[in-house]
């Protein structure tokens, strides 16, 4: 570089500094700083009072400072990111620990449940072995009960056919229902009645007129005969109500009648229970 060029460059730099200084002073005065000290501070803040080398070194330091500041900010941001990531990892670890704890608890519960099921299985196997003979006995008993039930059902059907034959009259005075119990009860009562009536006859008579209507094995048949005879003695259409007055000591029943609005009156008809001897008593004949 020639001396003339150096002088020209130096002159240009001074002109630029002067222009910059004038601009700094103008802005300071516009801000109300007119005192020399204030203007000097403004010039120093603009680094116009420093030598070019010092100013260049200062700018270099300032750039380094700014770069360091940016680097520090980047470092701080990285630290914040790391702290956030650490917090996330801590939370994940806590969640993982809880999950592991729950899994361990569930594992223990499953293990206990497996032990219970295995014990129950062993017990069932033992029971199965012990009850094998019992099961065989129960099966045989069920088969026997089934056969007995079939036999009873067949007997019930046969009994129904006997009590109420399809081609004849019923043997009981009522319709057969789902159960044969009422029919069986009636038959038992009828048998008892017939057994009690063995050796006894009932005489239907009108002693005042000396008429004996007949002898019957049941009191009902003898009374029916008396009532029918008495009814024929009244005009057709007469409302008659019959009743029997019984003397248990003499075993005699007397027929009374109420005709229409009339008072109750005796008919003279009697039904007397007579005991028949099944054997001859020679001593009683003397």
C-alpha positions as CSV (number, residue, x, y, z in Angstrom):
1,X,0.0,0.0,0.0
2,X,1.4,3.4,-0.9
3,X,1.7,6.3,1.5
4,X,-0.9,8.3,-0.5
5,X,-3.3,5.4,-0.2
6,X,-2.7,5.0,3.5
7,X,-3.2,8.7,4.1
8,X,-6.4,8.5,2.0
9,X,-7.7,5.5,4.1
10,X,-6.8,7.2,7.4
11,X,-8.5,10.4,6.3
12,X,-11.6,8.4,5.4
13,X,-11.7,6.7,8.8
14,X,-11.3,10.0,10.6
15,X,-14.1,11.4,8.5
16,X,-16.3,8.4,9.5
17,X,-15.4,8.8,13.2
18,X,-16.1,12.5,13.1
19,X,-19.5,11.8,11.4
20,X,-20.2,9.1,14.0
21,X,-19.2,11.4,16.9
22,X,-21.3,14.2,15.6
23,X,-24.3,11.9,15.4
24,X,-23.8,10.6,18.9
25,X,-23.5,14.2,20.3
26,X,-26.6,15.2,18.4
27,X,-28.7,12.3,19.8
28,X,-27.4,13.0,23.3
29,X,-28.3,16.7,23.0
30,X,-31.7,15.7,21.7
31,X,-32.1,13.6,24.9
32,X,-31.3,16.7,27.0
33,X,-27.7,15.9,27.8
34,X,-25.8,19.1,27.0
35,X,-23.2,19.1,29.7
36,X,-19.6,18.2,28.6
37,X,-19.4,15.3,31.0
38,X,-22.7,13.9,29.7
39,X,-21.5,14.3,26.1
40,X,-18.2,12.6,27.0
41,X,-20.1,9.7,28.5
42,X,-22.1,9.4,25.3
43,X,-19.0,9.4,23.2
44,X,-17.4,6.8,25.5
45,X,-20.5,4.6,25.4
46,X,-20.1,4.7,21.6
47,X,-16.4,3.8,22.0
48,X,-15.4,6.9,20.1
49,X,-12.8,7.8,22.8
50,X,-10.9,4.6,22.4
51,X,-8.1,3.9,20.0
52,X,-8.9,1.9,16.9
53,X,-7.0,-1.1,18.2
54,X,-8.8,-0.9,21.5
55,X,-12.2,-0.5,19.8
56,X,-11.5,-3.4,17.6
57,X,-10.4,-5.5,20.6
58,X,-13.5,-4.4,22.4
59,X,-15.7,-5.4,19.5
60,X,-14.0,-8.7,19.3
61,X,-14.6,-9.2,23.1
62,X,-18.2,-8.1,22.7
63,X,-18.7,-10.6,19.9
64,X,-17.2,-13.3,22.0
65,X,-19.4,-12.2,24.9
66,X,-22.4,-12.4,22.7
67,X,-21.4,-15.7,21.4
68,X,-20.7,-16.9,24.9
69,X,-24.1,-15.6,25.9
70,X,-25.8,-17.5,23.1
71,X,-23.8,-20.6,24.0
72,X,-24.8,-20.2,27.6
73,X,-28.4,-19.7,26.7
74,X,-28.1,-22.8,24.5
75,X,-26.6,-24.6,27.5
76,X,-29.3,-23.3,29.8
77,X,-32.0,-24.5,27.4
78,X,-30.3,-27.9,27.1
79,X,-30.1,-28.1,30.9
80,X,-33.9,-27.2,31.1
81,X,-34.6,-29.8,28.5
82,X,-32.5,-32.3,30.4
83,X,-34.3,-31.5,33.7
84,X,-37.6,-31.9,31.9
85,X,-36.5,-35.2,30.4
86,X,-35.2,-36.3,33.9
87,X,-38.6,-35.4,35.3
88,X,-40.3,-37.5,32.6
89,X,-38.0,-40.4,33.3
90,X,-38.6,-40.1,37.0
91,X,-42.4,-40.2,36.4
92,X,-42.0,-43.1,34.0
93,X,-39.9,-44.9,36.6
94,X,-42.5,-44.2,39.3
95,X,-45.2,-45.5,37.0
96,X,-43.1,-48.5,36.0
97,X,-42.4,-49.2,39.7
98,X,-46.2,-49.0,40.5
99,X,-46.9,-51.3,37.5
100,X,-44.2,-53.7,38.7
101,X,-45.6,-53.6,42.2
102,X,-49.1,-54.3,40.9
103,X,-47.7,-57.1,38.7
104,X,-45.9,-58.6,41.6
105,X,-49.1,-58.4,43.8
106,X,-51.1,-60.0,41.0
107,X,-48.5,-62.6,40.6
108,X,-48.7,-63.5,44.3
109,X,-52.5,-63.6,44.1
110,X,-52.3,-65.8,41.0
111,X,-49.9,-68.1,42.7
112,X,-52.2,-68.4,45.7
113,X,-55.2,-69.0,43.5
114,X,-53.3,-71.6,41.6
115,X,-52.4,-73.3,44.9
116,X,-56.1,-73.2,45.9
117,X,-57.2,-74.7,42.6
118,X,-54.6,-77.4,42.7
119,X,-55.7,-78.3,46.3
120,X,-59.4,-78.3,45.1
121,X,-58.4,-80.5,42.2
122,X,-56.6,-83.0,44.5
123,X,-59.6,-83.0,46.7
124,X,-62.0,-83.7,43.8
125,X,-59.7,-86.5,42.6
126,X,-59.8,-88.0,46.1
127,X,-63.6,-87.6,46.3
128,X,-64.0,-89.1,42.9
129,X,-62.0,-92.1,44.0
130,X,-63.8,-92.4,47.3
131,X,-67.3,-91.9,45.7
132,X,-66.9,-94.2,42.7
133,X,-68.6,-97.0,44.5
134,X,-71.2,-94.6,45.9
135,X,-71.9,-93.3,42.4
136,X,-72.4,-96.8,41.1
137,X,-74.8,-97.5,43.9
138,X,-76.7,-94.3,43.2
139,X,-77.0,-95.1,39.5
140,X,-78.4,-98.5,40.4
141,X,-80.8,-96.9,42.9
142,X,-82.0,-94.4,40.3
143,X,-82.6,-97.2,37.8
144,X,-84.5,-99.1,40.4
145,X,-86.6,-96.0,41.3
146,X,-87.3,-95.5,37.6
147,X,-88.5,-99.0,37.2
148,X,-90.7,-98.7,40.4
149,X,-92.1,-95.4,39.1
150,X,-92.9,-97.0,35.7
151,X,-94.6,-99.9,37.5
152,X,-96.6,-97.5,39.7
153,X,-97.7,-95.5,36.7
154,X,-98.8,-98.7,35.0
155,X,-100.7,-99.7,38.2
156,X,-102.4,-96.2,38.3
157,X,-103.5,-96.5,34.7
158,X,-104.8,-100.0,35.4
159,X,-106.6,-98.8,38.5
160,X,-108.2,-95.9,36.5
161,X,-109.4,-98.4,34.0
162,X,-111.0,-100.5,36.8
163,X,-112.6,-97.6,38.6
164,X,-113.8,-95.8,35.4
165,X,-114.0,-98.3,32.5
166,X,-114.5,-96.8,29.1
167,X,-117.4,-99.2,28.4
168,X,-119.1,-99.2,31.8
169,X,-120.2,-97.3,34.8
170,X,-117.8,-95.7,37.3
171,X,-117.1,-97.6,40.5
172,X,-116.9,-94.4,42.5
173,X,-119.6,-91.7,42.8
174,X,-117.4,-88.9,41.2
175,X,-115.1,-88.1,38.3
176,X,-111.5,-89.2,38.7
177,X,-109.0,-86.3,38.8
178,X,-105.3,-86.1,38.3
179,X,-104.7,-88.0,41.5
180,X,-106.4,-91.2,42.6
181,X,-106.1,-90.3,46.3
182,X,-109.8,-89.2,46.6
183,X,-111.0,-92.5,45.0
184,X,-108.7,-94.6,47.2
185,X,-110.0,-92.7,50.3
186,X,-113.6,-93.3,49.3
187,X,-112.9,-97.0,48.7
188,X,-111.2,-97.3,52.2
189,X,-114.2,-95.6,53.8
190,X,-116.6,-97.8,51.9
191,X,-114.8,-101.0,52.9
192,X,-114.8,-99.8,56.6
193,X,-118.5,-99.1,56.3
194,X,-119.2,-102.6,54.8
195,X,-117.1,-104.2,57.5
196,X,-118.9,-102.4,60.2
197,X,-122.2,-103.4,58.6
198,X,-121.4,-107.1,58.6
199,X,-123.9,-108.8,60.9
200,X,-126.3,-105.7,60.8
201,X,-129.4,-105.3,58.8
202,X,-131.8,-102.3,58.7
203,X,-135.5,-102.9,58.8
204,X,-137.8,-100.3,57.1
205,X,-141.3,-100.5,58.6
206,X,-144.5,-98.7,59.5
207,X,-145.4,-100.4,62.9
208,X,-148.7,-98.6,63.3
209,X,-150.0,-100.3,60.1
210,X,-148.0,-103.5,60.6
211,X,-146.2,-103.0,57.3
212,X,-142.6,-104.1,56.9
213,X,-141.1,-102.4,53.8
214,X,-137.9,-104.5,53.7
215,X,-134.5,-105.4,55.2
216,X,-131.3,-103.7,53.9
217,X,-127.6,-103.9,54.5
218,X,-127.3,-100.1,54.8
219,X,-129.4,-97.5,56.8
220,X,-129.5,-95.2,53.7
221,X,-131.3,-97.8,51.6
222,X,-133.9,-98.5,54.3
223,X,-134.4,-94.7,54.8
224,X,-134.8,-94.1,51.0
225,X,-137.5,-96.7,50.9
226,X,-139.4,-95.0,53.7
227,X,-139.1,-91.6,52.2
228,X,-140.3,-92.8,48.8
229,X,-143.3,-94.5,50.3
230,X,-144.2,-91.4,52.3
231,X,-143.8,-89.2,49.3
232,X,-146.3,-91.2,47.3
233,X,-148.9,-90.5,50.0
234,X,-148.9,-86.8,49.2
235,X,-150.4,-85.0,46.2
236,X,-148.1,-84.4,43.3
237,X,-146.2,-81.1,43.5
238,X,-146.3,-80.9,47.3
239,X,-143.0,-79.6,48.7
240,X,-141.8,-82.1,51.2
241,X,-138.7,-81.9,53.6
242,X,-137.7,-85.1,55.3
243,X,-135.7,-85.5,58.5
244,X,-134.7,-88.4,60.7
245,X,-134.8,-88.3,64.5
246,X,-132.3,-90.9,65.8
247,X,-132.3,-92.8,69.1
248,X,-128.8,-94.1,69.4
249,X,-129.6,-96.2,72.5
250,X,-132.4,-98.2,70.7
251,X,-130.7,-97.8,67.3
252,X,-134.0,-96.6,65.8
253,X,-134.5,-93.7,63.5
254,X,-138.0,-92.1,63.0
255,X,-138.9,-90.2,59.8
256,X,-140.6,-86.8,60.1
257,X,-141.8,-84.6,57.3
258,X,-142.5,-80.9,56.8
259,X,-145.1,-80.3,54.0
260,X,-145.0,-76.8,52.6
261,X,-145.6,-74.2,55.4
262,X,-147.0,-76.8,57.8
263,X,-145.3,-77.8,61.0
264,X,-143.1,-80.8,61.2
265,X,-145.1,-84.0,61.8
266,X,-144.3,-87.7,62.4
267,X,-144.9,-90.2,59.5
268,X,-144.8,-93.4,61.5
269,X,-142.0,-94.8,59.4
270,X,-139.0,-96.3,61.4
271,X,-135.7,-97.7,60.4
272,X,-134.3,-100.2,63.0
273,X,-130.8,-101.6,63.2
274,X,-130.9,-105.4,63.8
275,X,-127.8,-107.4,64.9
276,X,-127.6,-110.8,63.2
277,X,-125.8,-113.6,64.9
278,X,-123.1,-115.3,62.9
279,X,-123.4,-118.5,65.0
280,X,-126.0,-120.4,66.8
281,X,-126.0,-119.9,70.6
282,X,-127.6,-122.9,72.3
283,X,-127.6,-121.3,75.7
284,X,-129.4,-118.2,74.5
285,X,-132.1,-120.5,73.0
286,X,-133.1,-122.1,76.3
